Amino acid sequence: MVERRHDLYLLTPGPLTVAPEVKAQMLQDRSPNAALHSKLTAEIGHYLLEICNGTETHVCVPLQGSATYAIEAGLHTLMPDDGKLLIIQNGFYGLRLRQLAEGIRLPTTTLELPMLPLPTRADVEKALADDPAITHILLCHAETGTGILNPIEEVAAVAREHGRKLFIDAVASFGGFPIDVAALDAEAVFVSPNKCLESVPGIGIVIAKKASLEAAEGRSASVVLDLYAQWRFFEQTGWWRTTPPTHVVAALAKACERHRAEGGVVPRHNRYRHNWRRLVDGLRRRGFRTLLPDDVAAPIIATFHDPDDPNYSFQALYDALEKRNIVIFPGRLTATGTFRIGIIGDLVESDIDLVLHTMDEALAEIGVDMAGPQVGEAASS
Ligand SMILES: *Cc1c(COP(=O)(O)O)cnc(C)c1O
């Protein structure tokens, strides 16, 4: 019997399975005006800047809400009045970025690309040549809608060479993939506490270039989504402008401590890659096929085609797994006929074995008989 380390396995691409030590931070009353709360907020900022090499050039601004709130605040505050945004869209979250930018009426143009091949330097250069009004580029790093890892370094190089500024939706990747904001010269990077940082939801975070934020006073058309005002208030008082989710902040401070104790970004990435490999190989051996070839996949989530079996439905599989305290995710609109399994969170190898074992039970219960590996698709290394 495989050991069960958690009561519930949330194999969704955030929120996710969180360590008991992180959850325990939320079991006490916490004052937003206590010195401890200011200290925890500051510690989070220092740590997040440290792991993305932003200490000298960038500032870290947390904001109430989910990560999308932080993206909206970042765009409201950092896009100049005469700016124009190019959104690179090759999946569900690219689409959401576009809806967000259009929703707040930013002049926007979208480079719509298929899921594959990955965006290239030539694609981006062509989009810039087609519309010289573009001042900023916005790109999603780990596109959790499909599982693609987009080439941020390459796009950043094009942006730099052509004098354009770059925003990165690193919501799903930050903390689990190396991101060097100074080397990328990123205008802003958007971050979530409840993905690779392995904490709970409730805030969004912007790592913004300090000089750009300093120049953005009074620009945001929103009051609560004004990143400049939020940042200045922290600087001046050590407090959040309006009531923060105090418990969430304490949980994230603990999650940062755990991230550091694990060794930082690279060891965490390696744990994810190991677990992802084990899950993908295990399910391929059973006959499942992945949506993506391994070399373009972000090893934090795996997207599988629905089995070709009349007894299969996502709901049936979901229910059979949920009964066994494992939660998986449906495919996104941009990748229909698929389901997704996230492997970020407090998971180790034995947890993946438990998932595979439980998957066998669930498939047997719903009467789906997997045929084993498909021809020409060896369960690789
Ligand atoms: C999770 C996620 C988001 C943010 O979603 P919220 O619901 O606002 O937390 C944005 N982009 C990507 C790529 C994501 O995976």
The ligand as a Gaussian input file, in Angstrom:
#p B3LYP/6-31G(d) Opt

LIG

0 1
 C       -3.421000      30.463000     -12.488000
 C       -3.003000      31.325000     -13.605000
 C       -3.359000      32.691000     -13.671000
 C       -4.107000      33.445000     -12.609000
 O       -5.307000      33.055000     -12.271000
 P       -6.049000      33.596000     -10.987000
 O       -7.342000      32.863000     -11.068000
 O       -6.208000      35.033000     -11.089000
 O       -5.217000      33.223000      -9.803000
 C       -2.833000      33.462000     -14.695000
 N       -2.033000      32.923000     -15.615000
 C       -1.666000      31.629000     -15.582000
 C       -0.735000      31.119000     -16.622000
 C       -2.139000      30.784000     -14.588000
 O       -1.760000      29.493000     -14.560000

